[in-house]
């Protein structure tokens, strides 16, 4: 069975995009997200930058296998802003992102349908302007071994092109390595074949 161990996300914030509808101006932003606490900080920055705007609506999604998400209409009619924004996150299949749309009211009411279209379009344009990248889903192993087995361990690390994320070299060696999920069993077996190397799975946060 082939394991799909890749996902799409962004690394850097997107450039600002602007969408106009009947005098109202919608500005879109996309931010990479690692934890929910960042949402408040990003929105606060935009509220300070656009202090004369009327609404700061957003949607975010966190997680790769266990998904968390939230939408916020920020005073617009229910599901006219946050839901259309989140729909574009789902459409583009991006993870760990926050999309914020700032609205300057232009004097003409758009109606719920008009709002849905405006927020959806702005979110779409913002995500299309983002540099979306494909990343591999990884699991982590802790390796405990003696200095005498260093060469054997490094041979496996090089063979599978593993990333060493941390090292602790005192009485013995402790490495934490990142492994592509699709190669988890193969890599684990390769280390266990070394016999004197202890391999422990590290739970993700």
C-alpha positions in Angstrom: 0.0 0.0 0.0 1.3 3.4 -1.0 1.3 5.9 1.9 0.5 9.5 0.9 3.0 11.4 3.1 2.9 14.8 1.4 0.8 17.9 2.1 0.6 21.5 0.7 1.3 24.6 2.8 3.1 27.9 2.7 6.3 29.0 4.3 6.1 32.8 4.0 3.2 35.3 4.2 1.6 36.1 0.9 1.7 39.6 -0.8 -1.4 41.7 -0.2 -4.2 41.3 -2.8 -7.1 43.7 -3.4 -10.6 43.0 -4.7 -13.1 45.7 -5.2 -16.9 45.4 -5.4 -19.4 48.3 -5.5 -17.1 50.7 -3.7 -16.1 48.2 -1.0 -12.5 47.2 -0.9 -11.4 43.7 0.2 -7.7 43.1 1.1 -6.5 39.5 1.4 -3.6 38.0 3.3 -2.3 34.5 3.9 0.0 33.6 6.8 1.8 30.3 7.7 0.5 28.9 11.0 2.2 26.7 13.5 -0.2 27.2 16.5 -3.5 28.8 17.2 -2.0 31.6 19.4 -0.5 33.2 16.3 -3.9 34.0 14.9 -4.7 36.7 17.4 -1.2 38.3 16.8 -1.6 38.4 13.0 -5.1 39.8 13.1 -4.0 42.5 15.7 -1.3 43.6 13.2 -3.8 44.0 10.4 -6.3 45.8 12.7 -3.5 48.3 13.5 -2.5 48.6 9.9 -6.1 49.0 8.6 -7.6 50.8 11.6 -10.2 52.5 9.5 -11.5 49.2 8.0 -14.9 47.8 9.0 -14.3 44.1 9.2 -11.4 41.7 9.7 -12.7 38.3 8.7 -10.7 35.1 8.7 -10.4 31.3 8.6 -7.6 29.0 9.6 -6.7 25.4 9.5 -4.1 23.6 11.6 -2.8 20.0 11.5 -2.0 17.4 8.9 -3.8 14.2 10.1 -5.8 15.7 12.9 -7.4 18.9 11.6 -8.4 21.9 13.6 -10.1 24.9 12.0 -12.0 28.1 12.9 -13.9 30.7 11.0 -14.8 34.2 12.0 -17.4 36.5 10.3 -16.4 39.5 12.5 -19.8 41.2 12.3 -20.7 40.2 8.8 -23.9 38.1 8.4 -23.5 34.5 9.5 -21.4 32.4 7.1 -21.0 35.2 4.6 -17.3 35.7 5.2 -15.5 33.1 7.3 -17.1 30.1 5.6 -16.3 31.2 2.0 -12.7 31.9 3.1 -12.4 28.5 4.6 -13.9 27.0 1.5 -11.0 28.3 -0.5 -8.5 26.8 2.0 -10.2 23.4 1.4 -10.3 24.0 -2.3 -6.6 24.7 -2.5 -5.9 21.8 -0.1 -3.4 23.8 2.0 -2.7 23.1 5.6 -1.4 25.2 8.5 -2.6 28.5 7.1 -4.5 31.6 8.2 -6.4 33.6 5.6 -7.6 37.1 6.6 -9.8 39.4 4.5 -10.0 43.0 5.6 -13.1 45.0 4.3 -13.4 48.7 3.9 -17.1 49.5 3.4 -17.8 51.5 0.3 -21.3 52.7 1.2 -23.3 50.2 -0.8 -24.6 47.0 0.8 -23.7 43.9 -1.1 -26.2 41.5 0.3 -25.3 38.1 1.6 -24.7 36.7 -1.9 -22.4 39.6 -2.8 -20.5 39.2 0.4 -20.0 35.5 -0.1 -18.6 36.1 -3.6 -16.4 38.9 -2.5 -14.8 37.1 0.5 -14.5 33.9 -1.6 -12.8 35.7 -4.5 -10.4 37.6 -2.2 -9.4 34.4 -0.4 -8.9 32.6 -3.8 -6.8 35.5 -5.1 -4.7 35.6 -1.9 -4.0 31.8 -2.0 -3.2 32.0 -5.7 -0.7 34.7 -4.9 0.9 32.6 -2.2 4.0 30.4 -2.7 2.4 27.0 -2.0 4.9 24.3 -1.4 4.7 20.5 -1.0 6.2 19.1 2.2 6.7 15.6 3.4 4.9 14.3 6.4 7.5 12.9 8.8 7.7 10.8 12.0 10.6 11.0 14.4 12.8 8.4 16.0 15.2 8.7 18.9 18.3 6.6 18.5 20.5 5.7 21.4 23.8 4.0 20.7 27.5 3.8 21.6 30.3 5.7 19.9 31.6 2.4 18.5 28.4 2.1 16.4 28.5 5.6 15.0 29.6 4.5 11.5 26.8 2.0 11.2 24.2 4.5 12.3 25.5 7.1 9.9 25.4 4.6 7.0 21.7 4.1 7.5 21.1 7.9 7.9 22.9 8.6 4.6 21.2 5.7 2.8 17.7 7.0 3.6 18.8 10.7 3.6 17.4 11.3 7.1 17.5 14.7 8.8 19.2 14.7 12.2 17.2 17.2 14.2 19.1 17.0 17.5 22.2 15.4 18.9 23.3 14.6 22.5 26.9 13.3 22.7 27.8 12.5 26.3 28.2 9.0 27.9 26.6 7.6 24.8 25.0 9.1 21.6 21.4 10.2 21.3 20.1 11.3 17.9 16.6 12.4 17.0 16.0 11.9 13.3 13.1 12.7 11.0 11.8 10.0 8.7 9.3 10.2 5.8 6.2 8.5 7.0 6.1 6.3 3.9 9.6 4.9 4.9 8.9 4.5 8.6 8.9 0.7 8.7 11.9 0.3 6.4 14.0 2.8 8.4 13.0 1.4 11.8 13.9 -2.1 10.6 17.3 -0.9 9.3 18.2 0.5 12.7 16.9 -2.5 14.6 19.1 -4.7 12.4 22.1 -3.0 14.0 21.1 -4.7 17.2 22.9 -2.5 19.7 21.0 0.6 18.6 17.9 1.4 20.6 15.1 2.9 18.5 12.2 4.8 20.1 9.3 6.5 18.3 8.9 10.2 19.3 5.3 11.4 19.7 4.5 14.5 17.8 3.3 17.6 19.8 
